[in-house]
C-alpha cells in the first residue's frame, strides 16, 4: 500500500515536503522547501527520512518554501533525479543562489558578534552554500512539458499541468499501479488566482483519486481582481499627487512582475503621474529577466507587449538598482517615487532601509500585495502595529498602510473549490499548506459544498492510500 508522509507544510503554510512511498519501494519526494516565519528554526532539523534513499525529487515550483532545502537534501545524500519545468530550474537557480548568499552574510555577521563575546563556537554554519546549490542543480534532470505525460519509472506515469501560480509552476499528477489497479494522486503545490494578468489561468485537473491541496486562503475569498487593480491605482495616484512615495514590499517572483506590468499599463494609458519607479532587489531584477525570457509561457497580453516593445516589463520611468550604491541613491528622491523592494514579508532585505527613511512620513503609503506569514514584520504591521524596530532604531508608522489581496498568487476558497469540482473519481482530499485555523474552515466548506472526505494532515503523519 502506498503511503504519504508530510515533513513540512502540514498545519502551517511553509516548508513544503511530502514523501510518497509506493508499494514497489520507490520513494518520490514532492518539494523540499524552507520553513519561514515562526517555523524558520526547523530548517536545520533532520529531514525525518534518509535523503540517500529518495529516488526522485519532483518540484512544483521555484518559491523558496517549495525548493529552498533542496541543496541541503543533496548535501545530506540525495543524488538521484530532480524533475521540474525548465523555467522552474532557471528561477530556482536565481532564488537558491540568493538564499545561499543571504545565509552566508547572516552567518558572518553573527560570527563577528560572537567573536567579540567569546562564543564563536556556538554559531551554527549556514544551511548550505553556493557550491551546494550548484551541486543540486547539476543532478540529473527531467524537464516536463505541461500536459504531456511521461514515465518516471516502471509503473509510474507523471503529468505536470500549469498551476498559474508563478512562471513554470505546476500541479503534479502521479499515476501508479498497485495490485493491478492504476491510482492517481495529485499534489497541487500552490495554485494560482485567476486574474490572467501575467500568467495564464490555472489548468483544469481531469482526474484524481487522492488530492493533496494547498489551503493558504481556504478560509476566504480574495477581493475581486478588478477591484484590487482599481484600489491599487487609486492609492498610487493619490499618494504621488500628494507628493508622497509608495513603498511596496514585494516577492521577487511573480508579484514584482505583476506590479511592474500594471505600472507599465498605467503609464501607457496616462493614469500614472510622473514619477520614478525603482525595482530595488537584485533577485527580483534577475527573476524579471527570466520572466521576459520565457514570455511564451505568459498571458496573451504579455506576449503582445513583448512582440511590440521587445520587453514585457520595461518602460521609461523604470530603474533597476542592482548594487548597494544605486539603492542608497534612491534616498535622494524626496517625493514621487514608487519603490518595489524585498523581502516580501519584510523579514530582511532592502525594504527595511526604505522603511527607516520613509515609514514615519504620513505623506507616504505602504502597500502589501502578498501573504504575510505569522511572526514576520509584515504581518505585525498588517495587524496594526504602530512602532517597529529597524536596525536598533524605533520607527513610528505614520505612512498609510494598505493590504490589497487581489494580487495574491494563491487561489482563494472559491477558486480551489471550483478547481476540485472538475476532478472525476475523487475519493479523498488532504489539506496541506495552510494555517490550522484556516484549514478547519476550508474543511467545513468542502464538506458542505462538495460532500467529499477531507482530512487535515499533521506533521509527520503517515497517510495510507
C-alpha positions as semicolon CSV with decimal commas, in nm:
position;residue;x (nm);y (nm);z (nm)
1;X;0,000;0,000;0,000
2;X;0,130;0,347;-0,092
3;X;0,191;0,597;0,187
4;X;0,247;0,973;0,210
5;X;0,422;1,148;0,498
6;X;0,431;1,528;0,512
7;X;0,752;1,661;0,664
8;X;0,653;2,023;0,612
9;X;0,357;2,245;0,516
10;X;0,134;2,043;0,750
11;X;-0,089;2,271;0,961
12;X;0,145;2,551;0,853
13;X;0,200;2,731;0,523
14;X;0,571;2,688;0,457
15;X;0,830;2,409;0,437
16;X;0,652;2,202;0,169
17;X;0,795;1,848;0,174
18;X;0,589;1,533;0,110
19;X;0,729;1,181;0,071
20;X;0,529;0,935;-0,140
21;X;0,646;0,574;-0,097
22;X;0,497;0,327;-0,342
23;X;0,430;-0,042;-0,294
24;X;0,733;-0,126;-0,511
25;X;0,960;0,064;-0,270
26;X;1,018;0,371;-0,486
27;X;1,041;0,692;-0,284
28;X;0,921;1,012;-0,453
29;X;0,967;1,343;-0,272
30;X;0,735;1,624;-0,374
31;X;0,904;1,958;-0,296
32;X;1,175;2,030;-0,043
33;X;1,102;2,379;0,082
34;X;1,219;2,610;0,356
35;X;1,019;2,696;0,663
36;X;0,956;3,069;0,705
37;X;0,826;3,298;0,979
38;X;0,780;3,130;1,317
39;X;0,880;2,791;1,175
40;X;1,216;2,907;1,039
41;X;1,416;2,739;1,316
42;X;1,316;2,397;1,178
43;X;1,521;2,440;0,860
44;X;1,829;2,299;1,031
45;X;1,641;1,994;1,166
46;X;1,696;1,646;1,027
47;X;1,458;1,564;0,743
48;X;1,297;1,267;0,915
49;X;1,390;1,039;0,625
50;X;1,714;0,933;0,459
51;X;1,783;1,162;0,159
52;X;2,005;0,895;0,004
53;X;1,706;0,658;-0,022
54;X;1,490;0,904;-0,218
55;X;1,465;0,809;-0,587
56;X;1,310;1,127;-0,731
57;X;1,251;1,486;-0,624
58;X;0,955;1,647;-0,802
59;X;0,941;2,025;-0,770
60;X;0,610;2,203;-0,816
61;X;0,774;2,546;-0,849
62;X;1,068;2,766;-0,751
63;X;0,942;2,955;-0,446
64;X;1,178;2,916;-0,151
65;X;0,917;2,743;0,065
66;X;0,894;2,471;-0,202
67;X;1,257;2,435;-0,318
68;X;1,466;2,610;-0,051
69;X;1,604;2,300;0,124
70;X;1,691;2,119;-0,199
71;X;2,066;2,194;-0,162
72;X;2,051;2,063;0,197
73;X;1,886;1,745;0,066
74;X;2,171;1,694;-0,180
75;X;2,433;1,786;0,080
76;X;2,292;1,511;0,303
77;X;2,292;1,235;0,045
78;X;2,027;1,274;-0,228
79;X;2,198;1,200;-0,560
80;X;1,926;1,086;-0,798
81;X;1,692;1,275;-1,033
82;X;1,514;1,611;-0,998
83;X;1,201;1,681;-1,203
84;X;1,080;2,034;-1,278
85;X;0,992;2,255;-1,572
86;X;1,284;2,434;-1,736
87;X;1,154;2,772;-1,619
88;X;1,140;2,640;-1,261
89;X;1,505;2,534;-1,279
90;X;1,608;2,877;-1,410
91;X;1,412;3,060;-1,139
92;X;1,534;2,818;-0,871
93;X;1,894;2,899;-0,962
94;X;1,827;3,270;-0,902
95;X;1,637;3,210;-0,578
96;X;1,868;2,949;-0,426
97;X;2,191;3,138;-0,501
98;X;2,036;3,446;-0,341
99;X;1,932;3,237;-0,040
100;X;2,283;3,095;0,000
101;X;2,433;3,445;-0,022
102;X;2,199;3,582;0,246
103;X;2,267;3,290;0,479
104;X;2,643;3,335;0,438
105;X;2,617;3,708;0,511
106;X;2,400;3,642;0,818
107;X;2,650;3,382;0,939
108;X;2,942;3,621;0,903
109;X;2,756;3,891;1,099
110;X;2,660;3,651;1,379
111;X;3,015;3,511;1,391
112;X;3,173;3,856;1,429
113;X;2,937;3,941;1,714
114;X;3,002;3,605;1,880
115;X;3,377;3,650;1,840
116;X;3,361;3,968;2,048
117;X;3,172;3,777;2,318
118;X;3,399;3,474;2,300
119;X;3,109;3,247;2,198
120;X;3,202;3,185;1,834
121;X;3,184;2,809;1,892
122;X;2,808;2,838;1,942
123;X;2,742;2,986;1,597
124;X;2,594;2,727;1,363
125;X;2,712;2,723;0,999
126;X;2,485;2,824;0,709
127;X;2,236;2,562;0,598
128;X;2,420;2,542;0,267
129;X;2,647;2,744;0,041
130;X;2,660;2,843;-0,324
131;X;2,857;2,528;-0,412
132;X;2,579;2,315;-0,264
133;X;2,327;2,498;-0,484
134;X;2,533;2,427;-0,792
135;X;2,574;2,061;-0,690
136;X;2,196;2,030;-0,663
137;X;2,134;2,196;-0,998
138;X;2,393;1,967;-1,161
139;X;2,200;1,649;-1,081
140;X;2,013;1,454;-1,350
141;X;1,706;1,646;-1,468
142;X;1,376;1,564;-1,624
143;X;1,212;1,866;-1,792
144;X;0,840;1,800;-1,841
145;X;0,614;1,997;-2,074
146;X;0,272;2,100;-1,949
147;X;0,005;1,837;-2,013
148;X;0,239;1,575;-2,160
149;X;0,256;1,253;-1,951
150;X;0,596;1,087;-1,911
151;X;0,719;0,766;-1,750
152;X;0,904;0,838;-1,427
153;X;0,991;0,473;-1,366
154;X;0,827;0,134;-1,423
155;X;0,458;0,156;-1,339
156;X;0,464;0,530;-1,263
157;X;0,344;0,800;-1,504
158;X;0,363;1,171;-1,419
159;X;0,193;1,474;-1,572
160;X;0,276;1,837;-1,496
161;X;-0,005;2,087;-1,556
162;X;0,011;2,467;-1,541
163;X;-0,073;2,585;-1,188
164;X;-0,093;2,953;-1,288
165;X;0,096;3,048;-0,970
166;X;0,441;3,164;-1,084
167;X;0,641;3,111;-1,401
168;X;0,698;2,738;-1,453
169;X;0,471;2,633;-1,166
170;X;0,277;2,310;-1,189
171;X;0,044;2,080;-1,005
172;X;0,157;1,722;-1,040
173;X;-0,046;1,412;-1,128
174;X;0,121;1,083;-1,032
175;X;-0,046;0,771;-1,172
176;X;0,089;0,447;-1,023
177;X;-0,003;0,080;-1,044
178;X;-0,098;-0,105;-0,726
179;X;-0,236;-0,459;-0,717
180;X;-0,316;-0,432;-1,086
181;X;-0,512;-0,108;-1,043
182;X;-0,398;0,237;-1,156
183;X;-0,446;0,509;-0,898
184;X;-0,377;0,881;-0,935
185;X;-0,259;1,116;-0,663
186;X;-0,238;1,489;-0,729
187;X;-0,020;1,736;-0,542
188;X;-0,139;2,091;-0,601
189;X;0,176;2,275;-0,498
190;X;0,049;2,633;-0,500
191;X;-0,233;2,701;-0,743
192;X;-0,296;3,043;-0,889
193;X;-0,553;3,315;-0,859
194;X;-0,728;3,351;-1,195
195;X;-0,651;3,716;-1,272
196;X;-0,479;3,641;-1,607
197;X;-0,253;3,946;-1,561
198;X;0,091;3,797;-1,620
199;X;0,028;3,422;-1,624
200;X;-0,241;3,211;-1,791
201;X;-0,509;3,081;-1,558
202;X;-0,491;2,755;-1,363
203;X;-0,531;2,447;-1,583
204;X;-0,811;2,200;-1,503
205;X;-0,731;1,868;-1,337
206;X;-0,930;1,595;-1,516
207;X;-0,896;1,311;-1,266
208;X;-0,765;1,227;-0,919
209;X;-0,826;0,950;-0,670
210;X;-0,641;1,139;-0,398
211;X;-0,571;1,513;-0,377
212;X;-0,319;1,694;-0,161
213;X;-0,422;2,056;-0,191
214;X;-0,295;2,385;-0,059
215;X;-0,526;2,582;0,170
216;X;-0,340;2,910;0,226
217;X;-0,656;3,112;0,163
218;X;-0,903;2,831;0,222
219;X;-1,092;3,043;0,474
220;X;-1,182;3,334;0,246
221;X;-1,228;3,479;-0,099
222;X;-0,999;3,745;-0,237
223;X;-1,114;4,087;-0,334
224;X;-1,217;4,092;-0,699
225;X;-0,910;4,132;-0,923
226;X;-1,059;4,435;-1,099
227;X;-1,143;4,598;-0,765
228;X;-0,790;4,529;-0,642
229;X;-0,642;4,685;-0,953
230;X;-0,858;4,995;-0,915
231;X;-0,773;5,025;-0,545
232;X;-0,402;4,993;-0,625
233;X;-0,424;5,259;-0,895
234;X;-0,607;5,498;-0,660
235;X;-0,360;5,456;-0,374
236;X;-0,063;5,506;-0,607
237;X;-0,215;5,803;-0,787
238;X;-0,338;5,982;-0,472
239;X;-0,004;5,933;-0,297
240;X;0,202;6,060;-0,589
241;X;-0,024;6,362;-0,648
242;X;0,022;6,446;-0,278
243;X;0,399;6,437;-0,339
244;X;0,441;6,122;-0,134
245;X;0,621;5,796;-0,202
246;X;0,483;5,445;-0,240
247;X;0,660;5,153;-0,071
248;X;0,578;4,803;-0,197
249;X;0,740;4,508;-0,017
250;X;0,719;4,253;-0,290
251;X;0,813;3,894;-0,353
252;X;1,082;3,883;-0,620
253;X;0,897;3,623;-0,823
254;X;0,552;3,685;-0,977
255;X;0,432;3,970;-0,755
256;X;0,706;4,208;-0,869
257;X;0,635;4,121;-1,233
258;X;0,259;4,175;-1,188
259;X;0,314;4,515;-1,028
260;X;0,559;4,620;-1,300
261;X;0,320;4,514;-1,575
262;X;0,036;4,708;-1,412
263;X;0,250;5,021;-1,367
264;X;0,359;4,997;-1,730
265;X;-0,006;4,980;-1,838
266;X;-0,088;5,280;-1,615
267;X;0,197;5,477;-1,772
268;X;0,089;5,392;-2,127
269;X;-0,273;5,492;-2,056
270;X;-0,171;5,821;-1,890
271;X;-0,302;5,714;-1,547
272;X;0,037;5,719;-1,375
273;X;0,154;6,065;-1,259
274;X;0,512;6,145;-1,349
275;X;0,735;5,965;-1,102
276;X;1,033;5,738;-1,066
277;X;0,980;5,363;-1,034
278;X;1,257;5,160;-0,870
279;X;1,294;4,783;-0,852
280;X;1,541;4,765;-0,565
281;X;1,609;4,394;-0,542
282;X;1,884;4,210;-0,729
283;X;1,687;3,886;-0,709
284;X;1,369;4,050;-0,843
285;X;1,568;4,201;-1,129
286;X;1,714;3,863;-1,224
287;X;1,375;3,696;-1,189
288;X;1,220;3,960;-1,415
289;X;1,483;3,878;-1,676
290;X;1,383;3,509;-1,655
291;X;1,014;3,601;-1,696
292;X;1,097;3,810;-2,002
293;X;1,298;3,521;-2,146
294;X;1,003;3,282;-2,106
295;X;0,740;3,523;-2,239
296;X;0,587;3,235;-2,439
297;X;0,457;3,098;-2,104
298;X;0,297;3,428;-2,005
299;X;-0,052;3,564;-2,069
300;X;-0,170;3,674;-2,414
301;X;-0,145;4,040;-2,306
302;X;0,219;3,993;-2,202
303;X;0,305;3,820;-2,528
304;X;0,153;4,109;-2,724
305;X;0,358;4,364;-2,529
306;X;0,675;4,158;-2,578
307;X;0,617;4,145;-2,954
308;X;0,553;4,521;-2,962
309;X;0,824;4,651;-2,726
310;X;1,082;4,374;-2,709
311;X;1,029;4,364;-2,332
312;X;0,724;4,272;-2,124
313;X;0,807;4,496;-1,827
314;X;1,048;4,781;-1,914
315;X;0,927;5,139;-1,961
316;X;1,090;5,481;-1,945
317;X;1,013;5,563;-1,578
318;X;1,159;5,234;-1,453
319;X;1,504;5,194;-1,297
320;X;1,660;4,868;-1,181
321;X;1,902;4,916;-0,890
322;X;2,140;4,623;-0,865
323;X;2,419;4,743;-0,637
324;X;2,409;4,895;-0,289
325;X;2,523;5,237;-0,410
326;X;2,231;5,262;-0,652
327;X;1,997;5,153;-0,374
328;X;2,121;5,422;-0,136
329;X;2,087;5,684;-0,409
330;X;1,708;5,629;-0,404
331;X;1,706;5,828;-0,077
332;X;1,790;6,139;-0,280
333;X;1,443;6,119;-0,437
334;X;1,231;6,303;-0,179
335;X;0,893;6,253;-0,343
336;X;0,703;6,079;-0,620
337;X;0,895;5,752;-0,602
338;X;0,750;5,405;-0,623
339;X;0,991;5,165;-0,454
340;X;0,946;4,791;-0,506
341;X;1,186;4,601;-0,281
342;X;1,229;4,273;-0,096
343;X;1,174;4,094;0,115
344;X;0,804;4,040;0,054
345;X;0,735;3,971;0,424
346;X;0,977;4,242;0,543
347;X;1,200;3,991;0,723
348;X;1,514;4,144;0,573
349;X;1,640;4,293;0,250
350;X;1,643;4,647;0,117
351;X;1,281;4,726;0,204
352;X;1,393;4,776;0,565
353;X;1,622;5,064;0,464
354;X;1,330;5,231;0,286
355;X;1,109;5,175;0,591
356;X;1,366;5,354;0,804
357;X;1,370;5,655;0,572
358;X;1,000;5,676;0,482
359;X;0,763;5,493;0,720
360;X;0,745;5,786;0,960
361;X;0,618;6,031;0,692
362;X;0,238;6,047;0,669
363;X;0,254;6,155;0,304
364;X;0,382;5,811;0,210
365;X;0,192;5,489;0,151
366;X;0,285;5,127;0,223
367;X;0,109;4,867;0,007
368;X;0,116;4,497;0,093
369;X;0,036;4,288;-0,212
370;X;0,116;3,941;-0,080
371;X;0,073;3,694;0,203
372;X;0,236;3,788;0,535
373;X;0,322;3,481;0,744
374;X;0,264;3,481;1,119
375;X;0,571;3,604;1,306
376;X;0,703;3,830;1,028
377;X;0,743;4,208;1,046
378;X;0,500;4,242;0,756
379;X;0,232;4,050;0,947
380;X;0,282;4,268;1,256
381;X;0,233;4,583;1,050
382;X;-0,074;4,439;0,877
383;X;-0,213;4,351;1,221
384;X;-0,187;4,717;1,325
385;X;0,148;4,759;1,497
386;X;0,235;5,131;1,518
387;X;0,603;5,110;1,611
388;X;0,872;4,893;1,452
389;X;1,238;4,847;1,539
390;X;1,464;4,870;1,236
391;X;1,839;4,847;1,276
392;X;1,805;4,909;1,651
393;X;1,602;5,226;1,592
394;X;1,235;5,264;1,687
395;X;1,031;5,397;1,393
396;X;0,673;5,517;1,425
397;X;0,446;5,415;1,138
398;X;0,277;5,729;1,007
399;X;0,255;5,620;0,643
400;X;-0,084;5,490;0,531
401;X;-0,090;5,109;0,525
402;X;-0,293;4,914;0,266
403;X;-0,340;4,541;0,210
404;X;-0,459;4,458;-0,141
405;X;-0,503;4,082;-0,158
406;X;-0,648;4,053;-0,508
407;X;-0,290;4,030;-0,635
408;X;-0,236;3,707;-0,446
409;X;-0,073;3,433;-0,649
410;X;-0,278;3,182;-0,447
411;X;-0,629;3,072;-0,533
412;X;-0,891;3,166;-0,275
413;X;-1,158;2,938;-0,127
414;X;-1,396;2,967;-0,423
415;X;-1,112;2,920;-0,670
416;X;-0,987;2,598;-0,509
417;X;-1,341;2,462;-0,472
418;X;-1,415;2,529;-0,839
419;X;-1,090;2,354;-0,938
420;X;-1,175;2,049;-0,726
421;X;-1,524;2,026;-0,879
422;X;-1,369;1,949;-1,218
423;X;-1,192;1,631;-1,095
424;X;-1,352;1,296;-1,168
425;X;-1,313;0,994;-0,936
426;X;-1,204;1,192;-0,631
427;X;-1,214;0,982;-0,313
428;X;-1,012;1,171;-0,053
429;X;-0,889;1,527;-0,008
430;X;-0,592;1,607;0,216
431;X;-0,534;1,964;0,329
432;X;-0,179;2,098;0,348
433;X;-0,001;2,430;0,310
434;X;-0,229;2,632;0,539
435;X;-0,256;2,757;0,895
436;X;-0,455;2,518;1,114
437;X;-0,750;2,751;1,178
438;X;-0,788;2,825;0,806
439;X;-0,770;2,456;0,719
440;X;-1,053;2,384;0,964
441;X;-1,273;2,642;0,792
442;X;-1,181;2,511;0,449
443;X;-1,256;2,153;0,554
444;X;-1,604;2,263;0,662
445;X;-1,660;2,440;0,327
446;X;-1,552;2,133;0,126
447;X;-1,770;1,903;0,335
448;X;-2,072;2,129;0,300
449;X;-2,037;2,215;-0,069
450;X;-1,867;1,911;-0,225
451;X;-1,958;1,631;0,019
452;X;-1,609;1,483;-0,003
453;X;-1,392;1,307;0,255
454;X;-1,146;1,567;0,391
455;X;-0,851;1,523;0,623
456;X;-0,622;1,789;0,770
457;X;-0,270;1,648;0,751
458;X;-0,048;1,666;1,059
459;X;0,330;1,695;1,057
460;X;0,497;1,350;1,014
461;X;0,159;1,176;0,993
462;X;0,156;0,857;0,788
463;X;-0,131;0,856;0,537
464;X;-0,217;0,515;0,387
465;X;-0,369;0,549;0,042
